[in-house]
Amino acid sequence: MPHLQWVYDTLSSLWKTWIGSAASTTADTNPGAYSVLYPGGNLRIISINTNMYYKENFWLYEATMETDPSGQLAWLVTELQAAEDAGERVYIIGHMPMGAGDALYDGSNYFDQIVNRYEATIAALFFGHTHKDEFEISYSDYTAQTYSNAVELSYIAPALTPTSGMPAFRVYSVDPETFAILDMTTYIADMINPTYQTAGPTWTKYYSVKEAYGPLVTPLTSASAELTPAFWHNLTEVLSSNQTAFDEYYARKSRGYDVSSCTGTCVTDEICQLRAAQSQYNCVTVKAGINFKRDESQTFVADEVHRDSCQGSPAKSILKALLTKKDVKEEIEKRTSMLAKRKAN
């Protein structure tokens, strides 16, 4: 996408202070992605540009869709192979979770294959985008999901932006040798507090994974016990059969904000999403055509289906407004059909 180079020029220049000149140059020439070794350690941080696989990135539809936009996945394999050869551990960070309902199937599939191949090197993956407290499990076999073939965990962090709950951030406890995640603690600021607008936010502990979920699964006997992918799979087993435990998880997802009832198929769909680091397996029904309708009530399939809560392209709202006009909608459908026939011929 050479027409967007000015964006990468600007961002890579701003990031240079934090990631260094070499990684900054990579981010500029390899649109938005970079790799940097943590100073004095054996941990490599690899940041990927997930917009390359985002269904509302309309630049992707400008021409024939590429198998590997900007060659980012090939670059990722090169970085992971070098990390494996050097005995490094890797954190992968990005914006959109790659199993989200917003992720294009092909890119999500290719990415998860890479994660499976380098699961011994990748310590964890970290994403945002949904603004909710969630996670996604990668499996080596999605047709027979068990604790034994759960290979990797994507942590999806809640947001400071209060659009889906109280402002929140996380603190991860990390093994200093393996960089495995030992615990995760979420802190929130109560905006209802009378002093919030005058004195600013007061951050309080909301919950920790080991305190909230440890007793529900095979007991974690020490602070140094890793939160393995198997642990997270076993937690989903508990959530699928224990409605009380599920309700507590579901409330934490939005930090207790506007929590709707979720039972039966809603629970099934939610568990399905937690077990899908590939978007084709997340139980989201994809419909043909141009679909920009969004239910703001937080009650569509399993409470927004790991969707975007960030402000996307303004083109979406423009097209939605146009499609409310019957004659415009009919003309768009007519021209879309004509273009499809031309391509078929």
C-alpha positions in Angstrom: 0.0 0.0 0.0 2.5 2.7 -1.2 -0.1 5.4 -1.0 -0.2 5.0 2.8 3.6 5.3 3.2 3.3 8.7 4.8 1.4 7.0 7.7 4.3 4.6 8.3 6.9 7.3 7.9 5.2 9.3 10.7 4.6 6.4 13.1 8.0 4.8 12.7 9.6 8.2 13.5 7.5 8.6 16.6 8.3 5.0 17.7 12.0 5.4 17.3 12.5 6.7 20.9 11.0 3.5 22.3 12.1 0.8 19.9 15.4 2.1 18.5 16.5 3.1 15.0 16.8 -0.4 13.5 13.3 -1.5 14.5 12.0 2.0 13.5 13.4 1.5 10.0 11.8 -2.0 9.8 8.4 -0.5 10.8 8.8 2.1 8.0 9.7 -0.3 5.3 7.6 -3.3 6.5 4.4 -1.4 7.0 3.8 -1.0 10.8 5.6 -4.2 11.9 8.8 -4.4 13.9 10.9 -6.7 16.0 13.1 -5.7 18.9 15.1 -7.6 21.5 14.5 -6.5 25.1 17.7 -4.9 26.4 19.8 -7.2 28.6 17.4 -10.1 28.2 16.4 -13.0 26.1 13.0 -11.8 25.1 12.1 -10.5 21.7 9.0 -8.4 21.1 7.5 -8.7 17.6 4.7 -6.3 16.7 2.5 -7.1 13.7 0.2 -4.8 11.8 -3.2 -6.6 12.1 -4.9 -4.1 9.8 -3.5 -6.3 7.0 -6.2 -8.9 8.0 -9.0 -6.5 9.2 -12.2 -6.9 7.2 -13.0 -3.1 7.5 -9.6 -2.1 6.0 -11.1 -1.1 2.7 -7.7 -0.7 1.0 -7.5 -4.5 1.0 -10.4 -4.6 -1.5 -8.9 -2.1 -3.9 -7.4 -4.8 -6.1 -7.1 -8.6 -6.1 -6.6 -9.5 -2.4 -3.1 -10.6 -1.6 -2.3 -13.8 0.1 0.2 -12.1 2.3 -0.3 -8.3 2.2 3.1 -6.5 2.3 4.8 -9.9 2.9 4.2 -9.5 6.6 3.7 -13.2 7.4 6.8 -14.2 5.5 8.7 -11.6 7.5 7.2 -12.9 10.8 8.4 -16.4 9.9 11.9 -15.1 9.3 11.9 -13.3 12.7 10.5 -16.3 14.6 13.0 -18.7 12.9 15.9 -16.4 13.9 14.5 -16.3 17.5 14.2 -20.1 17.6 17.8 -20.5 16.3 19.0 -18.0 18.9 17.1 -19.6 21.8 15.0 -16.5 22.4 11.5 -16.3 23.7 9.0 -14.1 21.9 6.0 -12.0 22.7 3.8 -11.2 19.7 1.8 -8.0 20.1 -0.9 -6.5 17.8 -4.1 -4.6 17.8 -6.8 -7.0 16.6 -7.0 -10.5 18.0 -6.5 -12.8 15.0 -9.4 -15.0 15.9 -11.8 -12.1 16.2 -15.0 -11.8 14.1 -13.3 -8.9 12.4 -10.4 -11.0 11.1 -10.4 -12.2 7.5 -10.3 -16.0 7.4 -7.2 -16.5 5.2 -4.9 -14.2 7.2 -6.2 -15.6 10.5 -5.6 -19.2 9.3 -2.0 -18.5 8.0 -1.1 -16.6 11.1 -2.4 -19.4 13.4 -0.4 -22.0 11.4 2.7 -19.9 12.1 1.8 -19.7 15.8 1.5 -23.5 15.9 4.8 -24.0 14.2 6.7 -21.7 16.7 4.6 -22.4 19.8 7.8 -23.5 21.7 9.3 -20.1 21.0 6.3 -17.9 21.5 5.6 -17.2 25.2 2.3 -15.4 24.7 0.4 -13.1 22.4 -1.2 -9.8 23.4 -4.0 -7.9 21.7 -6.7 -5.2 22.3 -9.4 -4.0 19.8 -12.5 -5.5 21.5 -12.2 -3.3 24.6 -13.2 -6.3 26.7 -11.5 -8.7 29.0 -11.2 -11.8 26.9 -8.8 -14.5 25.6 -8.3 -16.8 22.7 -6.8 -20.3 22.6 -4.8 -21.7 19.7 -5.1 -25.4 19.1 -3.2 -27.9 16.9 -6.5 -29.5 16.1 -9.7 -27.4 16.2 -11.9 -30.3 15.4 -11.0 -32.0 18.7 -10.1 -29.3 21.2 -8.6 -30.6 24.4 -6.2 -29.4 27.0 -3.5 -31.6 25.4 -3.6 -29.8 22.0 -4.1 -26.3 23.3 -0.8 -24.7 22.2 -0.9 -21.0 22.7 -2.8 -18.2 24.4 -3.8 -14.7 23.1 -4.5 -12.3 25.9 -7.1 -9.6 25.0 -6.9 -6.6 27.3 -9.8 -4.4 28.4 -9.5 -0.7 27.5 -8.8 2.6 29.2 -11.6 3.9 26.9 -14.9 3.6 28.9 -17.1 2.5 26.0 -17.7 -1.0 27.3 -17.0 -0.8 31.0 -14.9 1.1 33.5 -11.4 2.2 32.4 -9.0 -0.7 33.0 -5.5 -1.9 32.6 -3.6 -5.1 33.3 -0.4 -6.1 35.1 1.2 -9.4 34.1 3.4 -11.4 36.4 6.2 -12.9 34.3 8.8 -15.6 34.9 12.1 -13.8 34.5 13.8 -16.8 32.8 11.1 -18.3 30.5 8.9 -15.1 30.2 5.9 -17.3 30.7 2.8 -15.6 32.2 2.4 -16.5 35.8 -0.6 -14.3 36.7 -2.7 -11.4 35.3 -4.2 -8.7 37.5 -6.8 -6.2 36.2 -7.2 -2.8 37.7 -10.2 -0.5 37.1 -11.1 3.1 37.9 -14.7 3.7 39.2 -16.1 6.5 37.1 -19.2 6.7 39.4 -17.0 7.7 42.3 -17.9 11.4 43.1 -14.2 12.4 43.1 -13.5 10.9 39.7 -14.1 14.2 37.8 -12.3 16.4 40.3 -9.4 14.3 41.7 -9.0 12.0 38.8 -9.2 8.2 38.7 -8.4 6.0 41.6 -7.1 2.6 40.4 -8.2 -0.4 42.4 -7.6 -4.1 42.0 -10.5 -5.8 40.2 -9.4 -9.4 40.1 -6.4 -11.7 39.4 -6.6 -14.8 37.3 -5.1 -17.1 39.9 -7.4 -15.8 42.7 -10.6 -15.9 40.6 -10.0 -19.0 38.4 -7.3 -21.0 40.0 -9.6 -22.8 42.5 -11.9 -23.7 39.7 -9.3 -25.6 37.7 -6.6 -28.0 38.8 -5.3 -26.0 41.8 -2.3 -23.8 41.1 -0.1 -24.7 44.0 2.5 -21.8 43.8 3.0 -18.3 42.5 5.5 -19.6 40.1 3.0 -21.9 38.3 2.5 -20.9 34.7 -0.9 -20.1 33.2 -0.5 -22.6 30.4 -2.8 -22.9 27.4 -4.0 -26.2 29.0 -5.0 -24.2 32.1 -7.1 -21.8 29.9 -8.7 -24.7 28.0 -9.6 -26.4 31.3 -11.1 -23.1 32.5 -13.4 -23.1 29.4 -14.5 -26.6 30.4 -15.6 -25.2 33.8 -17.3 -22.2 32.3 -19.3 -24.4 29.9 -20.7 -26.5 32.8 -20.8 -24.1 35.7 -23.3 -21.3 35.1 -22.2 -19.4 38.3 -18.6 -19.4 37.2 -19.6 -18.4 33.7 -21.7 -15.5 35.0 -18.7 -14.2 37.0 -16.4 -14.4 33.9 -19.1 -12.7 31.8 -19.4 -9.8 34.3 -15.7 -9.3 34.4 -15.6 -9.1 30.6 -17.1 -5.7 30.8 -16.0 -4.8 34.3 -19.6 -5.3 35.5 -21.0 -2.7 33.1 -24.4 -3.4 31.5 -24.2 -7.2 31.9 -26.9 -9.0 30.0 -28.1 -12.5 30.7 -26.2 -15.2 28.9 -27.4 -18.8 29.0 -27.8 -21.7 26.7 -26.6 -21.1 23.2 -25.2 -17.7 24.3 -22.8 -19.6 26.6 -22.0 -22.1 23.9 -21.1 -19.3 21.4 -19.0 -17.5 24.0 -17.0 -20.6 24.8 -16.6 -21.2 21.0 -15.1 -17.8 20.7 -12.7 -18.3 23.6 -11.5 -21.5 21.8 -10.9 -19.9 18.4 -7.7 -18.2 17.6 -8.7 -18.8 14.0 -11.6 -16.7 12.9 -13.2 -19.5 10.8 -13.9 -21.4 14.0 -15.4 -18.7 16.2 -19.0 -19.6 15.5 -19.7 -16.2 13.9 -22.1 -16.5 11.0 -20.8 -14.7 8.0 -23.5 -13.3 5.6 -23.0 -12.4 2.0 -23.4 -8.7 0.9 -22.7 -5.4 2.5 -23.5 -5.6 6.2 -22.8 -2.6 8.3 -25.6 -2.8 10.8 -24.4 -3.0 14.4 -26.5 -3.7 17.5 -25.3 -1.2 20.1 -27.2 -3.0 22.9 -24.4 -5.4 23.6 -26.7 -8.3 23.0 -25.7 -9.8 19.7 -24.2 -13.2 19.6 -22.4 -13.7 22.9 -22.0 -9.9 23.5 -20.4 -8.6 20.4 -18.5 -11.7 19.2 -15.0 -10.4 19.8 -15.7 -7.5 17.5 -14.2 -4.1 17.0 -15.0 -1.5 19.6 -12.5 1.0 18.2 -13.5 3.7 15.7 -13.0 2.2 12.3 -13.1 3.8 8.9 -15.6 6.7 8.4 -16.5 4.9 5.1 -18.6 2.5 7.1 -21.0 5.1 8.5 -21.1 6.8 5.1 -22.1 3.6 3.3 -24.6 2.8 6.0 -26.3 6.1 5.5 -26.4 5.6 1.8 -27.8 2.2 2.1 -30.8 3.5 4.0 -31.9 5.2 0.7 -33.7 2.5 -1.3 -32.8 3.8 -4.8 -29.1 4.2 -3.8 -29.0 0.7 -2.3 -30.6 -0.8 -5.5 -28.1 1.0 -7.7 -25.1 -0.3 -5.6 -26.4 -3.8 -5.7 -26.9 -3.6 -9.4 -23.4 -2.3 -10.1 -21.9 -4.8 -7.7 -23.6 -7.6 -9.5 -22.4 -6.3 -12.9 -18.8 -6.1 -11.6 -19.0 -9.7 -10.2 -20.2 -10.9 -13.6 -17.4 -9.1 -15.4 -14.8 -10.7 -13.1 -16.4 -14.1 -13.6 -16.0 -13.8 -17.3 
